[in-house]
Amino acid sequence: MKRRFWIFGIAAGIILVGVVAMFLLFSLKKEPKPTPKPQVDVYVKAETVKYRNLQAAVSSSGRLHAFSEVVVSSEVSGRLLEGDVPFRNGQKFRKGQILAEVVNPEFPLGLKARKSRFLQSLAIILPDLRMDYPEAFNQWEQFFENIDIDKPLPEMPKPESSKERIFLASRNIISDYYSILADEARLEKYQIRAPFNGAFNNIMQDPGVVVNPGSQLATIVRTDIYELEVPVVMEEVRFLSLGDSVLVKNETSSESWQGEVKRIGSVVNPSSQAVSVFVSVPGNPGLYDGMYLTAHLYGSKIEEVMEMPRNAVFNNNHVYVLEEMRLIEKPIEVVKRNDQTLFLRGLNEGEELVVEPLLNVTGNPIYKILR
């Protein structure tokens, strides 16, 4: 029994000595010094702040419309016939060409008869004019000889005195003259002439039908000038004025056309909070009524601003500048926002402005400029 006790005691002592020795050895081991991390250089795109005068540009899209769209109606009665161009949808015409004719043979014949009776009335009063108003006889005789029933009446001489005017009025010369002028003006309405360069948009009557005063014949549109209506937000309308240059583009092709601002609306659209700006575009091949186009409007000059990418601005109006190779956050004044850039003020000239977006700006690295 004692033997076992001694064996157990010796074993426990050996274990205790080993544990003590192990702790002594661990206490003698020196802790390694931490290795400092190397300083990392970060390269960023930056530009030196310098202010200059920049032109404001506004982009917006809208639908192109013909500048004029007119409904052609007949002011007289008769049979409708084609004029200088076919009376068909899509047919183009030039200003002054006859679009259609309304034929009524009775009216021009009746006008010739009235001119003949007017000549007869003048022939009757010419001897009295020779006797009572010799100073006016020569001009009235010349007027009589210049009348041709197949041509418009020449200008009637003006009476030299009130007595002469009374004499002419008592013979119905003045009233007959202006009555014939009215009929000549009515005769011109039998031919419908184009008021501008354009095309037929909608034919409502076919040639050969009988029309009456007020009958709608066709709708015509002007093709030598178009108008583009584009919405512009309120904060950018202040940069635009009448006559500003506009570049109009078709987004589906490489075509572009020049235009100018003709009108600026005075009413704000309540849903979009935008004002309508109307751009005049001369007619050119490739332009059609109803097509969708984008307008780049070049407005006034904005003084003392700098342009930078919009994605480099954070928190709406804050940017980073570099000072002694460290990032410094600063606020700016946003003067105008463009699609991809903005115009700013508020920084000191000569500062280095970071012009690229920075993500996860942590730690304290050294920033260097990448030009």
KOLLUM-802861 format. One record per residue (C-alpha): residue number from 1; residue in one letter; x, y, z. Coordinates in steps of 0.02 Angstrom, whole numbers, plus 50000, padded with zeros to 5 digits. Each point is the difference from the previous one (the first is absolute). Layout:
+-----+----+-------+-------+-------+
:   i : aa :     u :     v :     w :
+-----+----+-------+-------+-------+
: NUM :  A :     X :     Y :     Z :
...
+-----+----+-------+-------+-------+
# end
This chain:
+-----+----+-------+-------+-------+
:   i : aa :     u :     v :     w :
+-----+----+-------+-------+-------+
:   1 :  M : 50000 : 50000 : 50000 :
:   2 :  K : 50140 : 50120 : 50044 :
:   3 :  R : 50087 : 49955 : 49837 :
:   4 :  R : 49850 : 50055 : 49898 :
:   5 :  F : 49987 : 50161 : 50098 :
:   6 :  W : 50184 : 50041 : 49965 :
:   7 :  I : 49980 : 49962 : 49813 :
:   8 :  F : 49848 : 50116 : 49988 :
:   9 :  G : 50090 : 50138 : 50093 :
:  10 :  I : 50154 : 49989 : 49890 :
:  11 :  A : 49894 : 50008 : 49840 :
:  12 :  A : 49903 : 50150 : 50062 :
:  13 :  G : 50162 : 50089 : 50044 :
:  14 :  I : 50071 : 49968 : 49827 :
:  15 :  I : 49843 : 50072 : 49920 :
:  16 :  L : 50004 : 50153 : 50113 :
:  17 :  V : 50183 : 50033 : 49960 :
:  18 :  G : 49963 : 49986 : 49812 :
:  19 :  V : 49857 : 50125 : 50011 :
:  20 :  V : 50105 : 50125 : 50097 :
:  21 :  A : 50144 : 49981 : 49877 :
:  22 :  M : 49882 : 50029 : 49852 :
:  23 :  F : 49932 : 50162 : 50074 :
:  24 :  L : 50177 : 50058 : 50034 :
:  25 :  L : 50049 : 49969 : 49819 :
:  26 :  F : 49845 : 50094 : 49934 :
:  27 :  S : 50040 : 50147 : 50110 :
:  28 :  L : 50173 : 50013 : 49926 :
:  29 :  K : 49932 : 50011 : 49818 :
:  30 :  K : 49996 : 50181 : 49930 :
:  31 :  E : 49845 : 50064 : 49912 :
:  32 :  P : 50036 : 50045 : 49815 :
:  33 :  K : 49981 : 50184 : 49957 :
:  34 :  P : 49857 : 50037 : 49876 :
:  35 :  T : 50059 : 50041 : 49824 :
:  36 :  P : 49931 : 50169 : 49943 :
:  37 :  K : 49893 : 49994 : 49843 :
:  38 :  P : 50076 : 50091 : 49852 :
:  39 :  Q : 49920 : 50167 : 49953 :
:  40 :  V : 49889 : 49979 : 49843 :
:  41 :  D : 49998 : 50133 : 49864 :
:  42 :  V : 49829 : 50027 : 49916 :
:  43 :  Y : 49992 : 50086 : 49832 :
:  44 :  V : 49846 : 50103 : 49959 :
:  45 :  K : 49947 : 50109 : 49853 :
:  46 :  A : 50002 : 50183 : 50044 :
:  47 :  E : 49992 : 50167 : 49912 :
:  48 :  T : 50061 : 50170 : 50055 :
:  49 :  V : 49855 : 50115 : 50039 :
:  50 :  K : 49991 : 50138 : 49870 :
:  51 :  Y : 49845 : 50102 : 49961 :
:  52 :  R : 49948 : 50058 : 49827 :
:  53 :  N : 49844 : 50049 : 49902 :
:  54 :  L : 49904 : 49848 : 49936 :
:  55 :  Q : 49849 : 49989 : 49887 :
:  56 :  A : 49843 : 49927 : 50074 :
:  57 :  A : 49931 : 49853 : 49901 :
:  58 :  V : 49830 : 49922 : 50029 :
:  59 :  S : 49943 : 49834 : 49924 :
:  60 :  S : 49820 : 49947 : 49982 :
:  61 :  S : 49893 : 49896 : 49882 :
:  62 :  G : 49833 : 50030 : 49918 :
:  63 :  R : 49892 : 49969 : 49848 :
:  64 :  L : 50019 : 50095 : 49836 :
:  65 :  H : 49848 : 50086 : 49927 :
:  66 :  A : 49965 : 50095 : 49841 :
:  67 :  F : 50008 : 50188 : 50030 :
:  68 :  S : 49833 : 50025 : 49913 :
:  69 :  E : 49854 : 49884 : 49969 :
:  70 :  V : 49857 : 50073 : 49901 :
:  71 :  V : 49829 : 49934 : 49954 :
:  72 :  V : 49961 : 50050 : 49819 :
:  73 :  S : 49817 : 50043 : 49973 :
:  74 :  S : 49904 : 50060 : 49848 :
:  75 :  E : 49930 : 50177 : 50005 :
:  76 :  V : 49900 : 49979 : 49841 :
:  77 :  S : 49890 : 49868 : 49920 :
:  78 :  G : 50040 : 49894 : 49848 :
:  79 :  R : 50085 : 49842 : 49943 :
:  80 :  L : 50168 : 49957 : 50081 :
:  81 :  L : 50146 : 49968 : 49882 :
:  82 :  E : 50186 : 49968 : 50027 :
:  83 :  G : 50121 : 50145 : 49985 :
:  84 :  D : 50186 : 50000 : 49961 :
:  85 :  V : 50033 : 49844 : 50106 :
:  86 :  P : 49902 : 49838 : 50029 :
:  87 :  F : 49868 : 50019 : 50135 :
:  88 :  R : 50064 : 49852 : 50103 :
:  89 :  N : 50062 : 49963 : 50175 :
:  90 :  G : 50187 : 50028 : 50020 :
:  91 :  Q : 50016 : 50102 : 49841 :
:  92 :  K : 50124 : 50144 : 50022 :
:  93 :  F : 49977 : 50174 : 49927 :
:  94 :  R : 50087 : 50168 : 49995 :
:  95 :  K : 49938 : 50168 : 50058 :
:  96 :  G : 49890 : 50083 : 49869 :
:  97 :  Q : 49953 : 49842 : 49906 :
:  98 :  I : 49815 : 49968 : 49966 :
:  99 :  L : 49944 : 49861 : 50117 :
: 100 :  A : 49824 : 49984 : 49929 :
: 101 :  E : 49873 : 50091 : 49893 :
: 102 :  V : 49814 : 50020 : 50025 :
: 103 :  V : 49921 : 50013 : 49828 :
: 104 :  N : 49839 : 50102 : 49977 :
: 105 :  P : 49991 : 50069 : 49821 :
: 106 :  E : 49851 : 50112 : 50039 :
: 107 :  F : 50093 : 50114 : 50120 :
: 108 :  P : 50144 : 50060 : 49887 :
: 109 :  L : 49876 : 50027 : 49858 :
: 110 :  G : 49889 : 50104 : 50113 :
: 111 :  L : 50153 : 50102 : 50053 :
: 112 :  K : 50040 : 50038 : 49818 :
: 113 :  A : 49820 : 50056 : 49974 :
: 114 :  R : 50012 : 50121 : 50147 :
: 115 :  K : 50163 : 50071 : 49931 :
: 116 :  S : 49913 : 50028 : 49832 :
: 117 :  R : 49858 : 50094 : 50084 :
: 118 :  F : 50128 : 50103 : 50096 :
: 119 :  L : 50085 : 50047 : 49835 :
: 120 :  Q : 49830 : 50052 : 49933 :
: 121 :  S : 49969 : 50112 : 50151 :
: 122 :  L : 50171 : 50082 : 49977 :
: 123 :  A : 49967 : 50029 : 49816 :
: 124 :  I : 49839 : 50091 : 50042 :
: 125 :  I : 50079 : 50120 : 50125 :
: 126 :  L : 50158 : 50042 : 49902 :
: 127 :  P : 49916 : 50140 : 49896 :
: 128 :  D : 49933 : 50079 : 50162 :
: 129 :  L : 50174 : 49990 : 50078 :
: 130 :  R : 50073 : 50089 : 49847 :
: 131 :  M : 49876 : 50141 : 50017 :
: 132 :  D : 49985 : 50021 : 50191 :
: 133 :  Y : 50168 : 49937 : 50063 :
: 134 :  P : 50127 : 50025 : 49861 :
: 135 :  E : 50147 : 49991 : 50122 :
: 136 :  A : 49952 : 49819 : 50043 :
: 137 :  F : 49947 : 49941 : 49828 :
: 138 :  N : 50171 : 49938 : 49941 :
: 139 :  Q : 50028 : 49882 : 50148 :
: 140 :  W : 49824 : 49928 : 49988 :
: 141 :  E : 50020 : 49975 : 49814 :
: 142 :  Q : 50165 : 49909 : 50031 :
: 143 :  F : 49915 : 49895 : 50135 :
: 144 :  F : 49863 : 49953 : 49876 :
: 145 :  E : 50125 : 49946 : 49867 :
: 146 :  N : 50102 : 49895 : 50123 :
: 147 :  I : 49853 : 49890 : 50052 :
: 148 :  D : 50008 : 49823 : 49929 :
: 149 :  I : 49857 : 49885 : 50049 :
: 150 :  D : 50121 : 49851 : 50002 :
: 151 :  K : 50117 : 50086 : 50124 :
: 152 :  P : 49982 : 50079 : 50173 :
: 153 :  L : 49937 : 50179 : 50004 :
: 154 :  P : 50135 : 50135 : 50004 :
: 155 :  E : 50003 : 50125 : 50143 :
: 156 :  M : 49857 : 50125 : 49989 :
: 157 :  P : 50047 : 50186 : 49992 :
: 158 :  K : 49967 : 50100 : 50158 :
: 159 :  P : 49870 : 50139 : 49984 :
: 160 :  E : 50078 : 50173 : 49997 :
: 161 :  S : 49855 : 50087 : 50089 :
: 162 :  S : 49847 : 49963 : 50104 :
: 163 :  K : 49888 : 50045 : 49852 :
: 164 :  E : 50088 : 49872 : 49891 :
: 165 :  R : 49981 : 49870 : 50139 :
: 166 :  I : 49814 : 50037 : 50012 :
: 167 :  F : 49982 : 49987 : 49811 :
: 168 :  L : 50087 : 49829 : 49996 :
: 169 :  A : 49900 : 49935 : 50148 :
: 170 :  S : 49836 : 50053 : 49921 :
: 171 :  R : 50044 : 49896 : 49847 :
: 172 :  N : 50047 : 49848 : 50110 :
: 173 :  I : 50176 : 50002 : 49930 :
: 174 :  I : 50085 : 49984 : 50170 :
: 175 :  S : 49884 : 49864 : 50067 :
: 176 :  D : 50011 : 49899 : 49839 :
: 177 :  Y : 50190 : 50012 : 50003 :
: 178 :  Y : 50019 : 49930 : 50176 :
: 179 :  S : 49866 : 49869 : 49967 :
: 180 :  I : 50104 : 49935 : 49854 :
: 181 :  L : 50158 : 50002 : 50109 :
: 182 :  A : 49908 : 49893 : 50128 :
: 183 :  D : 49952 : 49876 : 49864 :
: 184 :  E : 50180 : 49995 : 49937 :
: 185 :  A : 50058 : 49959 : 50176 :
: 186 :  R : 49867 : 49865 : 50009 :
: 187 :  L : 50058 : 49930 : 49833 :
: 188 :  E : 50175 : 49973 : 50073 :
: 189 :  K : 49923 : 49886 : 50130 :
: 190 :  Y : 49957 : 49875 : 49864 :
: 191 :  Q : 50185 : 49960 : 49996 :
: 192 :  I : 50075 : 49941 : 50165 :
: 193 :  R : 50186 : 50040 : 50008 :
: 194 :  A : 50128 : 49930 : 50122 :
: 195 :  P : 50041 : 50125 : 50140 :
: 196 :  F : 50168 : 49913 : 50034 :
: 197 :  N : 50110 : 49855 : 49949 :
: 198 :  G : 49917 : 49844 : 50068 :
: 199 :  A : 49907 : 49839 : 49968 :
: 200 :  F : 49824 : 49932 : 50007 :
: 201 :  N : 49968 : 49915 : 50166 :
: 202 :  N : 49819 : 49948 : 49983 :
: 203 :  I : 49889 : 50006 : 49845 :
: 204 :  M : 49816 : 50021 : 50044 :
: 205 :  Q : 49923 : 50022 : 49826 :
: 206 :  D : 50041 : 49913 : 49837 :
: 207 :  P : 50019 : 50098 : 49838 :
: 208 :  G : 49839 : 50003 : 49899 :
: 209 :  V : 49879 : 50027 : 50144 :
: 210 :  V : 49892 : 50156 : 50017 :
: 211 :  V : 50049 : 50106 : 50150 :
: 212 :  N : 49914 : 50146 : 50086 :
: 213 :  P : 50066 : 50147 : 50102 :
: 214 :  G : 50069 : 49931 : 50162 :
: 215 :  S : 50037 : 49825 : 49935 :
: 216 :  Q : 50163 : 49933 : 50072 :
: 217 :  L : 50112 : 49936 : 49861 :
: 218 :  A : 50165 : 49946 : 50081 :
: 219 :  T : 50125 : 50029 : 50139 :
: 220 :  I : 50172 : 50064 : 49951 :
: 221 :  V : 50159 : 50014 : 50105 :
: 222 :  R : 50151 : 50111 : 49979 :
: 223 :  T : 50161 : 49904 : 49962 :
: 224 :  D : 50129 : 50139 : 49982 :
: 225 :  I : 50002 : 50034 : 50188 :
: 226 :  Y : 49960 : 49892 : 50151 :
: 227 :  E : 49981 : 50032 : 50186 :
: 228 :  L : 50067 : 49891 : 50140 :
: 229 :  E : 49923 : 50017 : 50173 :
: 230 :  V : 50112 : 49941 : 50142 :
: 231 :  P : 49975 : 50011 : 50190 :
: 232 :  V : 50136 : 50087 : 50101 :
: 233 :  V : 50003 : 49997 : 50190 :
: 234 :  M : 49973 : 50167 : 50087 :
: 235 :  E : 50176 : 50017 : 50069 :
: 236 :  E : 50076 : 49989 : 49825 :
: 237 :  V : 49878 : 50113 : 49905 :
: 238 :  R : 50092 : 50151 : 50071 :
: 239 :  F : 50151 : 49956 : 49893 :
: 240 :  L : 49899 : 50009 : 49836 :
: 241 :  S : 49942 : 50147 : 49895 :
: 242 :  L : 49920 : 50029 : 49830 :
: 243 :  G : 50116 : 49971 : 49854 :
: 244 :  D : 50115 : 49876 : 50090 :
: 245 :  S : 50080 : 49870 : 49887 :
: 246 :  V : 49932 : 49823 : 50008 :
: 247 :  L : 50071 : 49837 : 49931 :
: 248 :  V : 49861 : 49875 : 49963 :
: 249 :  K : 50042 : 49816 : 49986 :
: 250 :  N : 49913 : 49839 : 49955 :
: 251 :  E : 50056 : 49875 : 50131 :
: 252 :  T : 49979 : 49852 : 49882 :
: 253 :  S : 50121 : 50068 : 49870 :
: 254 :  S : 50147 : 50117 : 49978 :
: 255 :  E : 49895 : 50139 : 49921 :
: 256 :  S : 49992 : 50172 : 50080 :
: 257 :  W : 49921 : 50167 : 49956 :
: 258 :  Q : 50021 : 50180 : 50056 :
: 259 :  G : 49860 : 50099 : 50082 :
: 260 :  E : 49970 : 50145 : 50117 :
: 261 :  V : 49891 : 50042 : 50149 :
: 262 :  K : 49844 : 50092 : 49938 :
: 263 :  R : 49886 : 50002 : 50153 :
: 264 :  I : 50014 : 49962 : 50185 :
: 265 :  G : 49840 : 49955 : 50091 :
: 266 :  S : 49939 : 50096 : 50151 :
: 267 :  V : 49901 : 49858 : 50080 :
: 268 :  V : 50074 : 49858 : 50104 :
: 269 :  N : 49935 : 49823 : 49972 :
: 270 :  P : 49933 : 49950 : 50173 :
: 271 :  S : 50046 : 49816 : 49979 :
: 272 :  S : 50179 : 50020 : 49935 :
: 273 :  Q : 50040 : 50175 : 50068 :
: 274 :  A : 50072 : 50041 : 49829 :
: 275 :  V : 49976 : 50144 : 49878 :
: 276 :  S : 49972 : 49970 : 49814 :
: 277 :  V : 50134 : 50071 : 49885 :
: 278 :  F : 49961 : 50009 : 49815 :
: 279 :  V : 50142 : 49975 : 49875 :
: 280 :  S : 49984 : 50050 : 49818 :
: 281 :  V : 50082 : 49875 : 49881 :
: 282 :  P : 50013 : 50035 : 49811 :
: 283 :  G : 49930 : 49862 : 49889 :
: 284 :  N : 50133 : 49876 : 49944 :
: 285 :  P : 50004 : 49823 : 49929 :
: 286 :  G : 49974 : 49877 : 50141 :
: 287 :  L : 49881 : 50109 : 50100 :
: 288 :  Y : 49819 : 49945 : 50015 :
: 289 :  D : 49851 : 50062 : 50097 :
: 290 :  G : 49978 : 49898 : 50160 :
: 291 :  M : 50177 : 49931 : 50017 :
: 292 :  Y : 50087 : 49998 : 50171 :
: 293 :  L : 50159 : 50103 : 50013 :
: 294 :  T : 50126 : 50059 : 50130 :
: 295 :  A : 50047 : 50184 : 50011 :
: 296 :  H : 50163 : 50065 : 50070 :
: 297 :  L : 49968 : 50182 : 50043 :
: 298 :  Y : 50152 : 50114 : 50021 :
: 299 :  G : 49955 : 50141 : 50117 :
: 300 :  S : 50090 : 50143 : 50085 :
: 301 :  K : 50178 : 50002 : 50068 :
: 302 :  I : 50021 : 49960 : 50185 :
: 303 :  E : 50141 : 50102 : 50074 :
: 304 :  E : 50138 : 49936 : 50115 :
: 305 :  V : 49956 : 49815 : 50017 :
: 306 :  M : 50090 : 49833 : 49984 :
: 307 :  E : 49932 : 49840 : 49923 :
: 308 :  M : 50023 : 49831 : 50083 :
: 309 :  P : 49919 : 49825 : 49989 :
: 310 :  R : 49840 : 49982 : 50099 :
: 311 :  N : 50048 : 49829 : 50068 :
: 312 :  A : 50147 : 50078 : 50095 :
: 313 :  V : 49879 : 50100 : 50108 :
: 314 :  F : 49926 : 49919 : 50155 :
: 315 :  N : 49870 : 50054 : 50128 :
: 316 :  N : 49925 : 50109 : 49863 :
: 317 :  N : 50131 : 50140 : 50012 :
: 318 :  H : 50161 : 49933 : 50077 :
: 319 :  V : 50166 : 49959 : 49917 :
: 320 :  Y : 50175 : 49945 : 50047 :
: 321 :  V : 50154 : 50109 : 49978 :
: 322 :  L : 50180 : 49950 : 50030 :
: 323 :  E : 50101 : 50095 : 50129 :
: 324 :  E : 50174 : 49936 : 50042 :
: 325 :  M : 49956 : 49831 : 49924 :
: 326 :  R : 49848 : 49979 : 50112 :
: 327 :  L : 49814 : 50004 : 49954 :
: 328 :  I : 49902 : 50149 : 50065 :
: 329 :  E : 49810 : 50006 : 49982 :
: 330 :  K : 49930 : 50170 : 49947 :
: 331 :  P : 49828 : 50068 : 49949 :
: 332 :  I : 49972 : 50082 : 49830 :
: 333 :  E : 49870 : 50110 : 49917 :
: 334 :  V : 49916 : 49906 : 49857 :
: 335 :  V : 49958 : 50129 : 49866 :
: 336 :  K : 49930 : 49883 : 49866 :
: 337 :  R : 49978 : 49813 : 49982 :
: 338 :  N : 50027 : 49917 : 49830 :
: 339 :  D : 49971 : 49819 : 49948 :
: 340 :  Q : 50175 : 49942 : 50047 :
: 341 :  T : 50083 : 50154 : 50074 :
: 342 :  L : 49961 : 50154 : 50104 :
: 343 :  F : 50062 : 50179 : 50016 :
: 344 :  L : 50063 : 50051 : 50171 :
: 345 :  R : 50068 : 50142 : 50104 :
: 346 :  G : 50057 : 50011 : 50181 :
: 347 :  L : 50178 : 49932 : 49994 :
: 348 :  N : 50160 : 50100 : 49995 :
: 349 :  E : 50092 : 50009 : 49836 :
: 350 :  G : 50156 : 49893 : 50003 :
: 351 :  E : 49927 : 49864 : 50111 :
: 352 :  E : 50011 : 49821 : 49937 :
: 353 :  L : 49823 : 49935 : 49973 :
: 354 :  V : 49971 : 49812 : 49993 :
: 355 :  V : 49898 : 49966 : 49842 :
: 356 :  E : 49962 : 49815 : 50021 :
: 357 :  P : 49886 : 49909 : 50122 :
: 358 :  L : 50088 : 49928 : 50153 :
: 359 :  L : 49930 : 49849 : 50091 :
: 360 :  N : 50039 : 49939 : 50176 :
: 361 :  V : 50109 : 50147 : 50049 :
: 362 :  T : 50076 : 49928 : 50162 :
: 363 :  G : 50166 : 50008 : 50089 :
: 364 :  N : 50127 : 50134 : 49964 :
: 365 :  P : 50088 : 49955 : 49837 :
: 366 :  I : 50109 : 50119 : 49900 :
: 367 :  Y : 49908 : 50064 : 49847 :
: 368 :  K : 50092 : 50045 : 49843 :
: 369 :  I : 49933 : 50084 : 49844 :
: 370 :  L : 49979 : 49900 : 49841 :
: 371 :  R : 49999 : 50124 : 49857 :
+-----+----+-------+-------+-------+
# end
